[in-house]
Amino acid sequence: ASTGDLSPEVLHGLADIARRHNGGWLRTAITQNVVLRWLREEQLSALHRDLFEIGLAAAGARTLTDVMSCPGATSCSLAVTASIEMARIGLGPTVKELVKKYPSAEHIRIKISGCPNGCGQHHLATIGFEGAAVKQDLLQVPSYLVWAGGGNTPEGLRLGERVGRVAAKRAPEALEKIIATYDGERAGGETFYNWLDRVGLPRLKELIAEYREVGPLHKALDSYKDWGSDEIFQVIHGEGECAA
């Protein structure tokens, strides 16, 4: 499903599929996916056909194209940025192109949170984005703190570390710069984690430094608007959706 959203029609379809294939049981996962348990291998072909009919058979779960985000400022008053719009509009099209250009990066997981509370689990992402606001020319620029190196790996769970900040509208460029550099510098079958451990966090800080600032308002008006918004960005805090 797109950024974890499910319509009533799709939920009804999932209920029918669960009743048909595994006794009516569904589980939701912390990765914004739905899990059907206790299926036999010979059931998978029919299951895939049924999922295709309700629009849930796209490939790429738990890969680069499976961008995860909290709702962000679109519905949470505690959030700083519209993280879900960055996932849909900002990074969604970008990662589909990146996985074609750099197949080696398919294992990279991207997670986005609209504020430091971390409902999007940015600190557990291979590359994570944490919503922030930065003052520039007396105005606020929607931005993201970039985290790297988190996730569940064969060697165990890793917590990401912060490597810098980018303007929200420049995040797709920053992401491509990181992935393209990893693809070009990796040695043999190095994973992103192996490469990051070898080159160090300062390498990533250097890569994204140019995406921190934006031009003045009269030259870069769009950079002062958040993803999915036509209004000049400003932070208005209220009651949040998370437990903070």
Protein Blocks (a to p, Z undefined) as FASTA:
>chain_A
ZZhiacfklmmmmmmmmmmmnoopacddfkopacdehiafklmmmmmmmmmmnopabghi
hifklccddebjmlpmkbmbdfklmmmmmmmmmmmmmmmmmmmlmmpccdddfbfnomno
mmmcfbdcddddddeehiacddddddehiacdfkbpcddddfbdcdfklmmmmmmmmmmm
mmmmpghjacfklmmmmnopmlmmmmmmmmmpccdfklmmmlmpcehiabdcdddddddf
blZZ
